[in-house]
Amino acid sequence: MSFVEYSDFIQDGDVAIVHLGHNSMTPVKVQHGAQTQTRYGVIRHSTDLIGQRYGSKVTCSKGGWVHVLHPTPELWTASLPHRTQILYTTDIAMVTMMLELKPGSVVCESG
């Protein structure tokens, strides 16, 4: 997958973003003979995706539909699962001690 190269049509081996609805997207690796199950039914890669234009509205087996989008950095980030990690007071104390922080220390937290 490349965010630099853009093509108008979905090809075998591409990664496409299946937009199911508001805040519901999933990345799919398009492969001949494969299929993807959604809440709207099955998407058959060979007949429903390959050769279609990115941005197309694709009808699923149960009659529902989805949009198939070209991956961009923004869509890729939004489609990946995000997990949070909680830091407890004891964890923070251990990190502070190991970094040898003291009043006046400059800390850059990068996520």
C-alpha positions as CSV (number, residue, x, y, z in Angstrom):
1,M,0.0,0.0,0.0
2,S,1.3,3.4,-0.8
3,F,-0.2,6.8,0.0
4,V,1.9,8.4,-2.7
5,E,0.6,6.4,-5.7
6,Y,-3.0,6.9,-6.6
7,S,-5.1,4.9,-9.0
8,D,-8.8,5.4,-10.0
9,F,-9.7,1.7,-10.0
10,I,-9.4,-1.0,-7.3
11,Q,-7.0,-3.7,-8.3
12,D,-6.1,-7.1,-6.8
13,G,-3.7,-6.6,-3.9
14,D,-4.8,-3.1,-3.1
15,V,-5.8,-2.0,0.4
16,A,-9.2,-0.2,0.3
17,I,-11.1,1.5,3.1
18,V,-14.7,0.2,3.5
19,H,-16.8,3.0,4.9
20,L,-19.8,1.4,6.7
21,G,-21.2,4.6,8.2
22,H,-20.5,7.5,10.6
23,N,-17.2,6.7,12.4
24,S,-17.2,3.1,11.1
25,M,-14.5,2.2,8.6
26,T,-12.3,-0.8,8.1
27,P,-9.3,-1.4,5.9
28,V,-9.6,-4.4,3.6
29,K,-6.8,-6.1,1.5
30,V,-8.5,-6.8,-1.8
31,Q,-7.7,-10.3,-3.1
32,H,-9.2,-12.2,-6.0
33,G,-11.6,-14.9,-4.6
34,A,-11.8,-13.4,-1.1
35,Q,-14.8,-11.9,0.6
36,T,-15.4,-9.5,3.5
37,Q,-18.3,-9.9,6.0
38,T,-20.0,-6.7,7.1
39,R,-23.2,-6.0,9.0
40,Y,-24.8,-5.2,5.6
41,G,-23.8,-8.6,4.1
42,V,-20.9,-10.0,2.2
43,I,-18.7,-8.1,-0.2
44,R,-17.1,-10.4,-2.8
45,H,-13.8,-9.0,-3.8
46,S,-13.7,-10.5,-7.3
47,T,-17.1,-9.2,-8.4
48,D,-17.9,-6.3,-6.1
49,L,-14.5,-4.6,-5.7
50,I,-11.9,-5.4,-8.4
51,G,-12.3,-3.1,-11.3
52,Q,-14.6,-0.6,-9.5
53,R,-13.7,3.0,-9.0
54,Y,-12.6,4.2,-5.6
55,G,-15.5,6.1,-4.0
56,S,-18.0,3.7,-5.5
57,K,-21.1,2.7,-3.6
58,V,-21.0,-1.1,-3.4
59,T,-24.2,-3.2,-2.7
60,C,-23.7,-6.0,-0.2
61,S,-25.4,-9.4,-0.2
62,K,-28.1,-8.4,2.3
63,G,-29.1,-5.4,0.2
64,G,-27.2,-2.8,2.3
65,W,-24.4,-0.8,0.8
66,V,-21.0,0.7,1.7
67,H,-18.5,3.1,0.1
68,V,-15.1,1.9,-0.9
69,L,-12.5,4.6,-0.5
70,H,-8.8,5.0,-1.5
71,P,-6.6,5.0,1.6
72,T,-5.2,8.3,2.7
73,P,-3.1,8.9,5.8
74,E,-6.2,10.4,7.5
75,L,-8.6,7.6,6.6
76,W,-5.9,5.0,7.5
77,T,-5.5,6.6,11.0
78,A,-9.2,6.8,11.5
79,S,-9.9,3.2,10.5
80,L,-7.3,1.6,12.8
81,P,-8.4,0.6,16.3
82,H,-7.3,3.0,19.0
83,R,-6.7,1.7,22.5
84,T,-6.1,3.8,25.6
85,Q,-3.6,2.9,28.2
86,I,-4.1,4.1,31.8
87,L,-1.1,5.1,33.9
88,Y,-1.7,4.8,37.6
89,T,0.0,6.9,40.2
90,T,2.5,4.1,41.1
91,D,3.5,3.8,37.4
92,I,4.0,7.5,37.1
93,A,6.1,7.6,40.2
94,M,8.3,4.8,38.8
95,V,8.8,6.6,35.5
96,T,9.5,9.9,37.3
97,M,12.1,8.1,39.5
98,M,13.8,6.3,36.5
99,L,14.0,9.6,34.6
100,E,15.6,11.3,37.6
101,L,13.2,14.2,37.2
102,K,13.5,17.1,39.6
103,P,11.9,20.6,39.8
104,G,12.8,22.6,36.7
105,S,13.3,19.5,34.5
106,V,11.9,19.8,31.0
107,V,9.8,16.8,29.8
108,C,8.4,16.2,26.3
109,E,5.5,13.7,26.3
110,S,4.9,12.4,22.8
111,G,2.1,10.0,23.3
